[in-house]
Amino acid sequence: MQIDEIIKTAAETKVPDWLENHPHNSEDRRNEKTNAIYLAKNHLSWNGQLQSAGTFTFDKRLILTKDGLTRSEWLLPELFSAAEISYHNNDSWKEGYFQFAVGVKNS
């Protein structure tokens, strides 16, 4: 996805009508300081023939969840252990899986 516009819901007085039912515009999310809705460009800036966003066709190989664990416990390749991942640190790496931060809120 190539971003065209970011709507920071806490700063906006009203989001566009067509986004009224967006999950990030719900009452419980709307006033969170870091909550935002990202709008995609229509086409990629470096290739106007391609759309800048889309959806994946389901493929089991795209599932991050480690078999038998919860959706927040991911099986990531070892190369990710050197990457900086927002809201995470070395303690996020458990034996055999990566613990994704669930419900993280910035104050």
C-alpha positions as CSV (number, residue, x, y, z in Angstrom):
1,M,0.0,0.0,0.0
2,Q,1.3,3.4,-0.9
3,I,-0.3,6.0,1.4
4,D,-2.0,9.1,0.0
5,E,-3.6,10.5,3.2
6,I,-3.5,9.9,6.9
7,I,-6.6,10.8,8.9
8,K,-5.7,11.2,12.6
9,T,-9.1,10.6,14.2
10,A,-8.4,12.3,17.5
11,A,-7.4,15.5,15.7
12,E,-10.2,15.4,13.1
13,T,-13.6,16.9,14.0
14,K,-15.3,14.5,11.5
15,V,-14.1,11.9,9.2
16,P,-15.6,11.7,5.7
17,D,-19.1,10.2,5.7
18,W,-17.9,7.1,3.7
19,L,-15.6,6.2,6.6
20,E,-18.2,6.6,9.3
21,N,-18.4,2.8,9.9
22,H,-14.6,2.2,9.7
23,P,-13.4,0.2,12.8
24,H,-10.8,3.0,13.5
25,N,-13.6,5.5,13.7
26,S,-15.5,3.6,16.5
27,E,-16.1,5.4,19.8
28,D,-13.6,3.3,21.7
29,R,-10.8,3.9,19.1
30,R,-11.6,7.4,17.8
31,N,-9.9,9.5,20.6
32,E,-6.7,7.3,21.0
33,K,-3.8,9.6,20.4
34,T,-2.1,7.2,17.9
35,N,-5.3,6.1,16.1
36,A,-5.3,6.8,12.4
37,I,-6.9,5.8,9.1
38,Y,-4.6,5.4,6.2
39,L,-5.9,6.0,2.7
40,A,-4.2,4.5,-0.3
41,K,-3.2,6.3,-3.5
42,N,-5.2,5.2,-6.5
43,H,-2.0,4.1,-8.3
44,L,1.7,3.7,-7.4
45,S,3.7,6.8,-7.9
46,W,6.5,4.9,-9.6
47,N,4.2,2.9,-11.9
48,G,0.8,4.4,-12.8
49,Q,-0.3,1.2,-14.3
50,L,-0.5,-0.6,-10.9
51,Q,-3.0,0.0,-8.1
52,S,-1.3,1.1,-4.8
53,A,-3.4,-1.3,-2.6
54,G,-5.2,-4.5,-2.8
55,T,-6.0,-7.8,-1.1
56,F,-4.2,-11.1,-0.8
57,T,-5.6,-14.3,-2.1
58,F,-5.7,-16.7,0.8
59,D,-2.7,-18.9,1.0
60,K,-1.7,-20.9,4.2
61,R,1.9,-19.7,3.6
62,L,0.8,-16.2,4.5
63,I,-0.4,-17.1,8.0
64,L,2.0,-15.8,10.7
65,T,0.4,-17.6,13.6
66,K,2.4,-20.6,14.8
67,D,0.4,-23.8,14.6
68,G,-1.4,-24.5,17.9
69,L,-0.8,-21.0,19.4
70,T,-2.9,-17.8,19.5
71,R,-3.0,-15.2,16.7
72,S,-0.5,-13.1,18.6
73,E,2.1,-15.8,18.7
74,W,3.9,-15.7,15.4
75,L,6.4,-18.0,13.6
76,L,8.8,-15.6,12.0
77,P,12.0,-16.5,10.2
78,E,15.2,-16.0,12.2
79,L,16.2,-13.0,10.0
80,F,13.4,-10.9,11.7
81,S,15.2,-11.2,15.0
82,A,17.6,-8.4,13.9
83,A,14.8,-6.1,12.7
84,E,13.4,-3.2,14.8
85,I,9.7,-3.9,15.1
86,S,7.4,-1.1,16.5
87,Y,6.4,-1.7,20.2
88,H,8.7,-4.7,20.6
89,N,12.1,-5.5,22.0
90,N,14.2,-8.6,22.5
91,D,11.7,-9.9,25.2
92,S,9.2,-10.3,22.4
93,W,11.2,-13.3,21.1
94,K,10.1,-16.4,23.0
95,E,11.2,-20.0,22.7
96,G,9.9,-21.0,19.2
97,Y,7.8,-17.9,18.5
98,F,7.5,-14.1,18.4
99,Q,5.0,-12.5,20.8
100,F,3.2,-9.8,19.0
101,A,2.1,-6.8,21.2
102,V,-1.6,-7.0,21.6
103,G,-3.6,-3.9,22.6
104,V,-0.6,-1.6,22.9
105,K,-1.6,1.9,23.7
106,N,0.7,4.9,23.8
107,S,0.1,7.5,26.4
